[in-house]
Amino acid sequence: LNPKSHRPLILCEYAHAMGNSLGNFQDYWDIIEKYDLLQGGCIWDWVDQGLEKTNEKSEKFWAYGGDYGDTGTPSDGDFCINGIVYPDRKIKPQTIEMGKVYQNIKFKNFDRTKGTIDVQNEFFFTDLDKYDFAYAVKGNGKVLKTGKFTVSLRPRQKCTVALNGLPNMDKETVDYQIEFEARQKKAEPFLPQGYVVAREQISVKPAVKPVAKPNQGVVSQTDNGDETIFSGKNFSVTFDKNSGLITSYRYKGTEYILDGFGLRPAFWRAPLDNDYGYNSPKLLGKWKEASQQPPVARSFSVDKKENDNVRVVCRYLYPQTRSEWEISYTIFGNGVIKVDNTFEVSDPQTPMIPRVGLRMQLPDSFTRLEYYGRGPWENYIDRRTSCFIGRYEANIADLYEPYVRPQENNHRTDVSWFALTGKKNALLIVADSLLEFNVSNYPLESFDSGDHRDDGRQRPENPQQRHNCDPKPAELVDLFIDYRMMGVGGDHSWGAQPHEEYQINLAPGKISYGFSLIPLDKNANFEKAIKQY
């Protein structure tokens, strides 16, 4: 790019929307808007070019290359499944991301002291007096104040607007956000009255996390062969000394751990189309091996702490990646478990990591999700411009994003806390800082197509096509509590990796992160519990 050139440039293909994609799209437009000679580009592609088909089980799915003709028929597989919308024109999370990045009204430089916001009109031919403008101040996700303001601004101009009646935003324990919207005053073709054409969220002041109060309850310890059991009022926690895993976590009679599948380190995600494009199963396959390695604790120790708390520490070694994970559990007398993790990679040649986190499984009696973080739809470290910080709720059963070819889906980022609620009890997870997570009735393995993307060529090592109807929910809740997952990428699907700033590279290096597991009654007040514990 020559910034002194006077020749305009339009990119014929500048973002590839194949599968779970369109990462770093905001980054693209930050550059495009920086230089006048860059006029934009064409996303490849508009729509997934799949055709509806029914299998022998009468299940409908979107068919693509490899689903037609005799075995061995030449095909590019799912390379026609690269749209910004599904074959039936239903939107995807990246559709919303595209709309947010493309909006032509910008809200910038909110000044809390002066109570002002800068509005910028990026249209070339439209005055902003055709829109209604509004703002909402939120604290911990709850609306504290709403207001309206007027903007009359010619194309390619900007102005500063005063906002009247802003509330006090000084409470230390409150996370304050202010949101802006521009809405249609009158209906136009395809745009009803009140339609939001532009929106923005600006962080005013992050919350200061309350200091945890020491618990005075007594934790009892019982050793039973290969098991160590810790118990107190209304709870018990069982560890397997050999694996180091929590095999049982009970609170008021409710079991939180399914079939002994307690927290264990996890480094893998079901590959995306973009991941297969640079052959991640081969390049990063050691991390899949590490994730599938049967948990065996290199060491397992128990220490009594002050206030009658107990600390359990175990270490895991992963020789294939020359890495080590230490996990510490501090158990309090009310059943709360503080989890602290330290993960270190020592080999400079160790490849980048798809994810760094912990995985556990819960009974499917836990059916509801509530969280404070980015949402409401899935988001990733390089695709979250359209996802605002807020408090969201959903049924766990509804979280599956049915990409035409199954792959990683429904991740969440910038999460302060989240809770899973069952018939009688809830499990609240509170981050020390911020974390990421996946929660689903579909195990990760149901989205993983193995070592090769389905390309329709019917190769011996990959004889089957996979479709959106193939993953089936299981009688479980698959939970990942992540430090981070790498980005989804979006430049293209034939070799490009996520941008370096959205990768996880610890070669060598160390990360630490922590959170608390808080067992509660079903109808507990989560915010109150966070302050209390």
N, C-alpha and C positions, 0 to 999 in steps of 0.2 A: 504494500500500500504506500503510494506516494502522496502525502498530504498536500503537496503543492500542485498536484495535477488538477486540471479543470474538467476532466472527463468523468462523467458520472458512472457509477458502477452498480449494476444490479446483479446479485448472485442468482444464477439459474437454479442452484440447489445448495442451500446453506444450512439446513437442519434436516435430519433424517428421523422420522417419527415412528420407526418400526418397533412394535411391541411397547414395552414399558420404557419410554424414551423421552426425548426433548429436554434432556439435561442441558445446563449452561445456556439456555435460550435467553435469559435476561442478560447474561454476559455479552452475547452476540449484539444485543440491541444497545447496550451501553456503548459499545464501540461504534455501531452504526450512527447513533445519535451524536457522537462526538465529532464526526467528520461529515461535512456537508456533501461531499462527493459520493458517500455511500447512501444509496436510496432504498436499500432493503433487499429482499430476495424471495425465493419460492421454497416453501417447505415441501419436502418430498415425503409424504404424499397427502392428498386430500382425504381419501377414504380407503379403508381396508377393502381390497378387491376380493372378498370372499363370497361364496354362494351358499345359500342354505341347503343343508342336506340332512338326511335322517339315517341313523345307524340301525343295526339289527335289534337294538333295544328300544327303538322308537324314540331315541333321544336326538333332538335337533342340535346341529352344530354348524359352524362356518367352515366350509371346505375350501381348500387351496391347492396349490401345485403338489402333485403326488397323490391326490385323491381321485384323479381321473386318468383313464387309459390303462393299458396293461402294465404289469410290473416292468420297470425299466424304462417307461416312457420319459423322455427328457423333460426336465422341469426345473424351475428355480425355487421350488418349494414355497416357503412362506414369504418370499421377497416381494410378493404382491400384497402382503399384509403389512403395510407400512403407512397407514393413514392416521390423520389427526382425529378421525372419528371412526366408529365401527361400521361394518357393512350396511347396517340398517340406519345409519346416520346418528345413532345415539352417541353422546359425548363421552369422552374419557377424561381422566384427571389432567392430562396434558392439553386437552382442548381448552380447559379453563385457564391453564397457565398461559397458553398462547394469547387468549383474549386479554388477560391482565397485562402482559408485556406489550401488547399492541395498542393499548388505550392511548388516546391522544390528549388527554387532560392529566396533567401532573400536579401532585400536591407535595410541596417540599418545604423544608426549613421551618418546621413548626417552632415557634418561640413561646415557651411556656410563660416566661416573665411578662412579655408584651401582649400575649394572647393573640398572635398573628400567624397566618399561614400564607406561603407563596403559592399562587396558582399560575400554571403555565399552559397556554393554549398551543398545542402542537398541530392543530388542524391547519390546512392550507387555505380553506375557503369558508370555514364555519366560525361564526361568532358564538361565544359562550352564553349569550343571553337567552338561548333557546333551552337551557337546562336549569333545573332546580338544584341547589347545592345544600348539603346537610352535613352535620358532624355528630359524632357520638363519643362521649368520654366513657371509658370502661375501667373498672377496677377489679382485678382478679376475674375478668370475664363477664362481670355484671355491669349493665348500663347504669351509669350514675347521672348522666346529663345528655340531653340531645338539643340540637339547635339548628337553625337555618341561616344561610347568608346568601347574598346576591353577588353575582359576578357578570360583568359585561366587558368582554375582552375580545379584541380583534385577533384574527389568525396570526400565529407565530409571535405573540406578545405574552408578557407575564406581568403580574401585579401582586401586591401584598394586601391581604384582607384581614380586617380586625374581627375577632370572634367575641361576641358579647356573652357575658354570663358564665364563663368557664368556672367550674368548681375548684375548690382547694384539692391539690393532688400531692399532699405531703406525708401521708401515713407511711411509715417505713415498711410495714409488712404487706403493703398493697402494691401489686404490679399494675401500673397505669398505662393504658393505651388510648390513643385518640384515632378515630376512623373518619374518613371523608368519603362522600359519594356525590356524583353528578348524575342526575336522573332526567329522563325525557319529560319535558313539560306537556307535550302533545304527542299523540300517537303518529307514527310514520310507518311506511311499508316495512314490515318485519319487526318493528320496534313499538311495542305498546306503551301507552302512557305510564310513567313511573319506572320504566326500564333503566337499570343502572348501567351507564355507559363507561363509567370510570370509578375506581375506588382505591383507597390507600389506607394503610395502617402505619402509624408512627409510634414507636415506643417513647413514652414520656419519662418514666422512671421505673427501673426494675425494683422488685421487692427485696427487702433484706430478710433473709430466712430467719425465723425465730430460733433461738437457742434451745436445743432439746433439754428437757428437764430430766435429771437423773431419777431413775426408778428405784424405789425402795423394796420392791417385792423380792422374795427369796426364790432362787432357782436351784432345784434339787438335781443331783446327778445320779444315775443308775447305770452301771456297766453290766451288760448281758452278752458275754462272749464277744462276737464281732460287732456288737451294737453298743452305742452309748446314747442314753435317753436323758434329756433334760426336761424338767417339768416345773410348773408353777400354777398359779390360780388360773383355771379355765384353759390351760394349754399344755401341749407336750411336743417336743421336737426330737426326732430320732435320726442319728447319724450312723452310716455304715463306715466302720473304721478303715476298711480296705479301699473302698472307692472314694471316701471322703464326702459322699453325697448325703444330703438330707433325704431320707427315704420316707419320712412321715412328718407332717406338720399339721397338728390338730388344734382347733380352737372351738370351745363350746360344742364339742362333738362333731364338728365338720372337718373333714380331711381335705387339705389343700393340694396334696401331692398325689398324682395319679400313678399307680403301679410303681412307686418308688422312683419316678423320673424327676429327681430333684435338680437344683441348679447345677449346670456343668458348662464349662467354657465352650463357645461356639464361634466359628470363624468363617462359615460358609453361607451363601445364599443360593437359592435356585437361580441358575444363570438366565440372564435376559438375552434377547436377540443381539443386543450390542455386545454383551459379554462373549457370546459365541463368535461374534465377528472377529475378535482378536484371540479366539481359542483359549478363553479363560480356564476351561476344565483341564487343559494341559499345562498352561503356564502357571496357574494358581492351584492346581490339583492337590498339592501338599497340604493346603489348608482344609480341603475337604477330608483328606485322610486324618488330619488332626482332630477335626470335629467328630469323625466317626470312631476315633480311637476309644476303646472301652475305658471308662474312667478308673484309674488306679492312682491312689494318692501316694506320691513319693514320700510324704511325711504327713502325720496327723497328730496334732497336739491340742491339749485342753488346759486353759489357764483360768483360775479364779481371779476376778477383778474386784475392785472396790464396789461398794453398794450391792454386793452379792450377785453381780452380773457374771456371766461366763463367756469366755472367748475361745472359739474353736478356730484353728488355723490349719489349712491343708495346702499342699503344693502339687502341681501337675507339671510334668515335663513332656515336651513334644520334640523328640529327636529329629523328625523329618523336617522341621522348620527351625530347629535350634532355638526354641523359645520356652518360656516358663511362665506359669500362671500361679500366683498365690492368692487365695481367697480366705478372708477372715470373716467369721460370723460372731458378732457380739449379741448374746441372748439376754434379754431383760426379763424381769419378773412379771411383766404384763403380757408376755408373748411376742413383743416386738423383737425383730431380728435386724441388726445393723450389718449390712454386707459391704465389705471393702475389698477392692480388687487391685492387684498390681500385675501387669503383664509386660514381659520384657522379651525382646528379640535381640540375640547376640550376634548373629551372622549377617555381615554386610550384603551377602548375596541372596538373602531371603526375599522372595517376591512380595509384592504388595498384598494386602489382606482384604478380602471381600467385606468382612465385618469383624468387629471385636465386641463380644457380648456374652451373656449367659442365657442358657435355654432351660426351660422346665415345662412340664405338662401338668394341667389341672383337670379335674373331672368336668364333663360337659354340663354339669348342673350350674356352672358359672356361665351365665348367658348375657350379661350386660357389661358394656364398657363405658366408663366415664373418664375424661382426662382433661388436663390443662396443658395445651401445647398448640402446635400448628395443625390446622384442619380446615373444614371437616373431612376433606378427602385425602387420599394418600399423598405423601410428600417425601422428598429426598433432599439430601444436602445440596444438590445442584438443580433441584426443581421444586421450589417452595415459595416463589414470589407471590403466587396467588393464594397461598394458605396463610391466613392470619392467626395470630396467637389468640386463643380463646378457650372457653370451656365447652366441651362437646360430649354428646352421648350417642350410643348406637348399640344395636343388637350385634353380638359377636357373629352370629350366623349371617349377617348381611354385609360383612366386611370384604368378602371375596370380590376382587376385580377380575372379570372374566376375559382376560386377553385371549385373542383367537388361538394363539399357541401358548399353553400354560407357562408361567414364569413367575419370578418374584413379584409380589404385589402387596399393597396396603401397609406400607411402612409409615411411621410418624416420627417427626423430629422436633427439637426444641421443647421437650416435654418436662414440665416441673413435677407433675405427679399424674398417676392414673390408677384407676380402681376397677377390679373385676368383681361383679356382684352375683351371688348365687341365690338359692332358695331361702337360706337362713343367714348367711354370713357374706362378708366382703373381704377382699384382700386389697389393701391400699399400698401402692409402691411410690415412695417419695424420693426424688433425686437429691443428692447432695448439691449438685449444680443443675445441669440439664442432662437428659438422656434421650435415647430413641427406643422405639419398640415396634414389634409386630405381635399381633394376637389373632388367632384364627382357629376355626374348627378343622381346617385343612392342614395336615402336617406338611412341613417343608418338602419332604420327599415327594409329595404328590404333584409338586410344581417343577421338579427337577427332571429334565429330559435326558440326563446322563452326559456322556462325553461329547456328543455331537448334536447340533441343531438338526431338527427334522427338515431335510431339504428335498424330499420327494424322490431322491435317487435310489431309494431302497438298497442302501449299502448293507452288506452282511452284518456290520457292527451296529447298525441302527435300522432295523427292519420295519419299525412302526412309525406311523404318523401320530401326532398328539393334537388334541383339540380341546376347546374350552369346556366340553362336557366330560372330559376324562377325569379330572380331579374330583374326588368324592369326599364329603365331610366325614370325619371320624367321630367316635364318641369320646372326644377329648377337647381340650383347649391347649393349643401349641403356643407357647409364650417365649418371646425373645426380649430380654432387657439389655439393650445395647449401649455401649459407649458411643459407637458410630458404625454406620454402614457406608461403604463407598458410594459415589454418585452413579447415576444411571447412564450418563453420557448422552450424546445426541448429535455429534458431528456426522457420523455415518456408521454403518453396520458391517464394515468389511475391513476392520483393523484398528479403528480408533478406540483408545481407552478413555475412561473418564479423565477430565483435565486434572493435572497434577494436584491442584489445591483441593480436589474432591476425592483424592485417593487416600488410602491409609498406608503409609510407608514408615516402618519402624526398623530400619535395617542399617545399623542397630538403633535401638531406642526403647523407651519405656513409657507406658501410660498407666494412670491410676484413675479409678472412678468408683463411686459408691452410692448406695441407696438404702432405704429402710423398708422392710416388709412389716406392715401393720395389720394384724387381723382384727376385724371389726364386725359388729352386727350389721345386718343388711341395710337398715335404715339410718345408719350412723351419718353424722355430718362430717364430710371428708375434710373440709377446711378447718373445722374445729379440731379434728384429730391431728392434723398436721401441726397446728400450734401447740397442742398438748404433748405430742410425743417427739 
